[in-house]
Amino acid sequence: MEISKIAVQNPWWANKDSISEDPKLKEYQNATVKWKPRIIKYMPLDRDVIYSVRGPRQVGKTTLVKITIKDLLDKNTNPINILYYACDLIRTPEILHELLESYYKWNRTLSKDRIIIFLDEISAIPGWQTAIKRFIDQYTNTKITIYLTSSHSLDIEHSTERLPGRTGEKEGISTHKILLPMKFGEYVAMRNPGLYTKVQSLKLDDQKIRSAEFLLLARGELPKTLNALLPLMSELDKILDEYLITGGIMFAVNSFANSHQIPQTLYELYTRQLMGDISRVGRDERTAKQIISSIVSRAGSRVSWRNIAKENDIPSAPTVPQYISILQSMFILDVFHKIDDKLQPKNPSDKKIHIINPFIFHALRSWSLNPAGDSFKAAITFLGASENKSKLIEGVVGDHLARAAYNLKPTDLFDVSDHIYYWQTSKGHEIDYMLKHENKAYAFDVCYQNRITSTDYIALRKFGKGCLISKTQFKTDPKIITIPISLFLLYI
């Protein structure tokens, strides 16, 4: 491939300052509110590693790449040692290899320093793995860092694992990164920095301290910081209401911050890109839409694959779990299995499925149930019903608990379904979430309602300890703590 064609996407080769004119960076700089994901700190670019950064559409992966490139240029990295390429413009692995080899040979006539290669949306290229492997086999141990992004994990994680010696294991670096929409605590920090300084004064911005306090809640005990947070609840509840609309997806956040609404075009952009990804992996849009419709209609309820197939006239029983697996890999939803009294998963039982993010939930709900409607108005109407809001809150808790489980034991092979479950007593009383950590289970039940009675504690008391996540109520009992949702989320 001609270097002149590659240079089009790398204008900083000719003029270092041109990075400031990048559309993604200009959009970031002009935004009313800004978010710089923390994972940048955990990706040293001075090692011979291959990073993979996965996450849902529109979460900011490309912007993160461009911020990283600007940071490198600001640190006086030689501009020609930084390669960026959007892989949705490449059709075959052969073209990808030609691009990489052309760049490498051209670069090495001018520089012997480390080169950093950013390949955006790598999974857009069928069979991309062969090109990467061939390239690193040719030029191993020659100061190369590769940074891959993808909007799904169908192949990227396992494929990079099959590149021995080049994925960071020798350096002890975790290289499989997941960029998710911001957590509630990050959202508070972004939307109300003054309020978040009070959270920081309690050291809850320190992950180790936060995780230790979280485990106290998990055991039904009172963290020493909780009493100091209680006076902040009113302000935090207002921010939570906004989070339930925007989900921390930055284009939605900025639109809402500017005009207190989100245009239909942003919802449609998300669903259009999702369907493009569905088609790219050889699946049918109509079937995906039917399955998504069943999921959003049953938020918070138990469901079986057979029931979803039956209500949508899907003839093949394996079809539903296949699509569910794809949607999981695209960071659309989480599946929670039942756990038995011996804390062992019962996979054949009904599952609970939650869309991982409020904005994604609203976008998919509107698209699958009423595509001609106004998605923002539909979201506001949905949240106006307390029962609906409670279901969305339960999904937010599930997503945050998944992140808490990862923080307790980070691993490149983390799978939510191996760490978060639900549990039922013999009489059918349910605990919404059970978090397994070091062969122990911790119970979290969501009860987002104005009044909590003794019957709401039946399952937790049966289990023996845990945390009840309430709307506004704070209460301590032996081995059970009741904590308002907006405070609970700050511990994750």
Number of C-alpha atoms within 10 A of each C-alpha: 14 11 12 9 10 17 17 12 14 20 18 22 18 11 10 18 14 13 20 15 11 17 12 18 19 13 14 21 12 10 17 12 16 15 18 13 15 11 12 14 7 11 17 13 19 12 18 23 25 24 25 23 26 25 23 25 23 19 19 22 24 19 19 21 22 21 19 15 21 22 12 17 18 11 9 10 18 16 19 21 22 20 23 20 21 15 21 13 11 17 14 15 17 14 15 25 19 15 19 20 18 15 20 19 10 14 18 14 8 10 13 11 14 19 25 23 20 24 22 21 21 25 24 20 20 15 16 23 20 14 21 20 18 14 17 17 13 11 12 14 11 13 15 22 21 21 20 23 26 26 27 25 22 17 15 21 20 12 16 20 17 12 17 12 15 24 24 18 13 11 12 8 15 17 23 23 20 20 19 22 24 21 19 25 21 20 22 23 17 18 18 14 13 11 15 21 15 14 20 12 11 16 14 22 19 10 15 13 13 20 18 15 20 22 16 16 27 23 19 26 21 21 16 11 16 17 11 12 17 16 10 16 15 12 13 23 17 11 17 21 14 18 23 22 24 27 25 26 24 20 19 21 25 19 18 16 17 13 9 11 17 22 15 14 10 17 21 17 13 18 19 13 14 20 16 13 21 18 13 14 13 8 16 13 15 11 17 20 17 19 24 25 20 19 23 20 13 15 20 21 14 15 17 16 18 16 15 20 21 13 11 13 11 17 10 10 14 12 16 22 16 12 18 21 16 21 21 19 19 21 23 23 23 23 18 25 24 23 20 14 11 6 15 11 20 13 12 10 14 17 20 23 23 25 28 26 28 22 24 23 25 27 22 26 24 24 21 21 16 13 13 9 12 15 24 21 16 16 20 14 11 16 19 11 10 13 13 15 17 20 20 24 22 23 25 24 23 29 20 20 21 22 16 21 21 17 15 16 10 12 13 13 9 14 13 20 14 14 20 28 28 22 24 18 15 10 7 9 16 17 24 24 26 26 22 17 14 7 7 9 20 19 27 28 24 25 23 22 15 10 11 15 7 7 9 17 21 15 23 24 15 13 17 14 22 28 25 30 26 24 22 20 17 17 12 13 11 11 17 24 23 28 25 21 26 26 23 22 20 21 24 24
